[in-house]
Amino acid sequence: MDDSLLVSLRRYRPREGRDSLEDYLTEIFAWLLRNSRKVADAFLDTVMTHVPEADRLELPADDQEITWETQATYPGARLDMLAQWSGGALLFEHKVHAPLSAEQVNKYRDLAASEFPGRTARVIVISANTGQHRPEAHGCLCWEDVYELLETLHKTLSDPAEQFHIASLLALLRHEGLHPAAPISHQAVAFYPVAWRLPEQLADALAPLAYEAWPLAERYEGLSPKTRWGRLGFELIPAGGPLHWMPGLFVAVILDARDHLVQNRHTDRVMLTVILDFSVKLHDIYPRLPSYERLVRQLHERTPHKGWYFYDHLEERPANRYHPLYLETPLLEVLRGTTTMAEQRDAIRRAVCDAIELLQQDNALKTLTDEVRREASLLGEPQRR
């Protein structure tokens, strides 16, 4: 290794308004990438696995030089880290605790398109958690992905100097909680003082929405927000039906996913969901209805839609037949740019209207509800679930 880490850190200058840890970590990581081609090649391979296939770059051959710069200055921007080789460039934005805006990533994309003649450039985000990722970037990964890569390399590389410097960076990442989450994660401890009131604040935002005149093809009755089965939100029940859920719509945030059997989904971000619920007496009926199959097919074909993604729980084992169909969107994206409760409530309202629009395309939801109502009328007494 031909460049001193201490010299690299001597050149490091914290920037006003920035989390100094981000720049400090960047300098150390870039130094390691400059001084270990094996680490650099493995890292570039890992980055490309987080880039959609259509946007992936041809990585440098063994005999091609790679340069790694930090705090590279370009018109209107300063890049945290920049990798360049013949024919390619990667512009890195590194985040630890700070949020990342779409405007910042789009600025980098403009630079990628204009400032690297003769090279194909991509924008890559590395952050503490997936909630900081931006769809505008070409690829996103977390520091824990870097940690796992370095941990693997530490076990396989034989050079004592490489092993020592990798171990040192691993120790820093562990110290800052940027490794795979421990049972008590650093992120949870850091944000709990402001996060503990989230359920109360969500209930305040959702309460008036339960009684809105939603743009549904038939009349639904709204039920007040409550926390039940690990989800906080309000129900919309088809009026005058023999059963409550035929299907019911539940607009909610899932706080404890175990009852719904979705605890392995979205483990590090909070989703706003619109869930279709079916009463237990319908569990052997609705999956075989033509209108249900049609709705599922449409949702598969027409999502993503305005930020909403579709999840079919009946494709899982075990399947939850009470709550089979989910439309999901990151709550943080819904609330971006809002500063008051009224603005946040309006943002949630608009997002839910987009989901309802998706469910009602080609009259799919009403057709399903009508068919389920006919089936339910042949059954016994109504019941809640």
C-alpha positions, -999 to 999 in steps of 0.1 A, spaced: 0 0 0 17 31 -13 -4 60 1 -5 68 38 -40 68 54 -28 94 78 -18 117 49 -52 112 34 -69 121 66 -47 151 70 -62 165 38 -97 159 52 -116 191 62 -151 189 78 -176 209 58 -201 233 75 -236 219 76 -224 183 69 -223 154 92 -185 151 97 -188 113 100 -200 110 63 -168 128 50 -145 110 75 -159 76 65 -157 85 28 -120 94 31 -111 62 48 -131 40 25 -117 58 -6 -82 53 7 -88 16 10 -102 14 -25 -72 32 -39 -47 10 -22 -63 -25 -26 -73 -34 -62 -89 -66 -49 -112 -46 -26 -119 -21 -54 -129 -48 -79 -150 -66 -54 -167 -34 -44 -175 -25 -80 -190 -59 -86 -212 -54 -55 -223 -20 -67 -234 -34 -101 -256 -59 -84 -276 -30 -70 -280 -14 -104 -307 -25 -128 -293 -46 -156 -301 -20 -183 -280 7 -164 -250 -15 -155 -215 -5 -167 -187 -26 -182 -163 -27 -153 -125 -21 -159 -102 -49 -169 -74 -60 -146 -49 -39 -165 -70 -7 -165 -64 19 -139 -92 31 -116 -90 65 -99 -108 72 -66 -113 109 -57 -131 124 -28 -148 158 -26 -145 162 -63 -158 196 -73 -180 202 -104 -203 230 -114 -229 234 -86 -219 202 -68 -193 184 -48 -192 147 -51 -185 126 -20 -165 100 -40 -158 96 -77 -145 64 -94 -132 67 -130 -117 44 -155 -115 42 -193 -151 43 -205 -168 45 -171 -175 66 -140 -194 63 -108 -206 93 -88 -211 84 -52 -233 102 -26 -227 89 9 -252 94 38 -252 83 74 -280 100 93 -289 129 70 -318 127 45 -312 128 7 -334 148 -16 -344 140 -52 -330 174 -63 -296 164 -51 -296 131 -69 -310 147 -101 -282 173 -100 -257 144 -99 -275 128 -128 -272 160 -148 -234 160 -140 -232 123 -151 -247 132 -184 -227 163 -191 -193 162 -174 -178 129 -184 -172 129 -222 -161 95 -234 -174 78 -203 -207 64 -193 -215 76 -158 -239 64 -131 -250 79 -98 -247 56 -67 -261 62 -32 -246 45 -1 -266 52 31 -274 39 66 -307 24 56 -330 19 27 -353 47 38 -327 72 26 -325 56 -9 -338 76 -39 -353 61 -70 -336 89 -90 -302 72 -84 -290 45 -108 -282 23 -78 -285 23 -40 -269 2 -13 -264 4 25 -233 6 46 -242 -28 59 -237 -41 23 -202 -26 24 -196 -42 58 -207 -77 46 -184 -74 16 -154 -63 37 -161 -90 62 -160 -116 35 -128 -102 20 -111 -101 54 -116 -138 56 -103 -145 21 -74 -121 15 -40 -132 27 -20 -99 27 -16 -89 64 -17 -51 55 -50 -55 36 -64 -76 65 -54 -50 90 -69 -20 72 -101 -39 64 -104 -49 100 -100 -12 110 -127 -1 87 -150 -29 99 -144 -17 135 -154 19 125 -186 7 108 -195 -14 139 -188 15 162 -211 38 142 -239 11 139 -234 8 101 -231 -30 103 -260 -55 100 -285 -45 127 -278 -58 162 -308 -67 184 -308 -32 198 -299 -12 167 -280 21 168 -306 35 144 -334 26 169 -316 41 198 -307 73 179 -343 80 167 -364 67 195 -366 101 214 -386 115 184 -401 83 170 -420 70 201 -449 94 194 -453 81 158 -484 60 165 -502 89 182 -493 113 154 -504 88 127 -538 84 145 -542 122 145 -535 123 108 -558 94 99 -588 101 122 -606 127 100 -599 107 68 -620 78 80 -651 98 73 -641 113 40 -663 109 9 -638 87 -9 -641 83 -47 -655 48 -45 -681 34 -69 -704 25 -40 -710 37 -5 -686 26 22 -688 33 59 -657 45 77 -647 32 111 -624 52 134 -587 46 134 -574 21 159 -545 -2 164 -556 -38 159 -536 -69 147 -505 -47 146 -518 -22 122 -529 14 128 -555 29 105 -591 30 95 -615 6 78 -639 13 49 -667 -13 49 -692 -18 20 -725 -4 33 -754 -27 37 -735 -59 32 -742 -93 50 -705 -94 60 -682 -66 70 -652 -77 49 -664 -85 14 -639 -71 9 -632 -43 33 -605 -17 27 -581 -10 54 -559 22 51 -531 16 75 -496 17 86 -484 -18 98 -465 -13 130 -461 -49 140 -463 -72 110 -464 -106 127 -502 -110 128 -504 -103 91 -474 -126 84 -455 -99 66 -427 -94 92 -400 -101 66 -411 -73 43 -399 -37 46 -379 -44 77 -363 -9 78 -390 14 65 -426 23 72 -452 17 45 -486 32 40 -508 4 29 -543 -2 15 -552 -38 23 -582 -58 10 -597 -78 39 -621 -108 36 -643 -123 63 -634 -158 74 -666 -173 58 -654 -162 24 -619 -177 27 -627 -207 6 -648 -187 -19 -631 -155 -30 -598 -169 -43 -617 -188 -71 -640 -160 -81 -633 -147 -117 -636 -111 -105 -609 -117 -78 -586 -134 -103 -591 -104 -127 -583 -78 -100 -551 -97 -90 -541 -99 -126 -547 -62 -132 -528 -52 -101 -498 -73 -112 -499 -57 -147 -505 -21 -137 -481 -16 -108 -460 3 -99 -485 31 -102 -479 66 -88 -456 51 -62 -479 22 -52 -466 -14 -54 -487 -46 -53 -482 -76 -30 -502 -108 -32 -500 -126 1 -517 -157 -13 -485 -164 -32 -468 -169 1 -467 -199 24 -483 -197 49 -508 -174 32 -530 -149 52 -565 -153 38 -579 -125 60 -556 -99 44 -545 -112 9 -540 -81 -12 -518 -51 -4 -510 -19 -21 -479 -4 -5 -460 29 -8 -432 43 14 -448 66 40 -417 89 40 -421 95 2 -458 104 7 -449 129 34 -419 145 18 -421 183 16 -449 186 42 -445 208 73 -479 208 89 -504 182 100 -529 195 74 -503 191 46 -495 156 58 -532 147 59 -537 160 24 -506 141 12 -520 109 26 -554 116 11 -540 121 -23 -519 90 -21 -549 69 -10 -570 83 -38 -543 71 -63 -546 36 -47 -584 36 -50 -581 47 -86 -558 17 -92 -583 -7 -76 -612 7 -95 -597 6 -130 -621 -11 -154 -646 -13 -125 -626 -42 -110 -632 -35 -73 -670 -30 -77 -673 -61 -98 -655 -81 -71 -676 -66 -43 -708 -74 -62 -698 -110 -68 -687 -114 -32 -719 -99 -19 -739 -124 -39 -719 -152 -24 -721 -138 11 -759 -134 9 -761 -172 7 -741 -176 40 -752 -174 76 -751 -146 102 -726 -118 97 -694 -118 116 -665 -93 121 -637 -114 107 
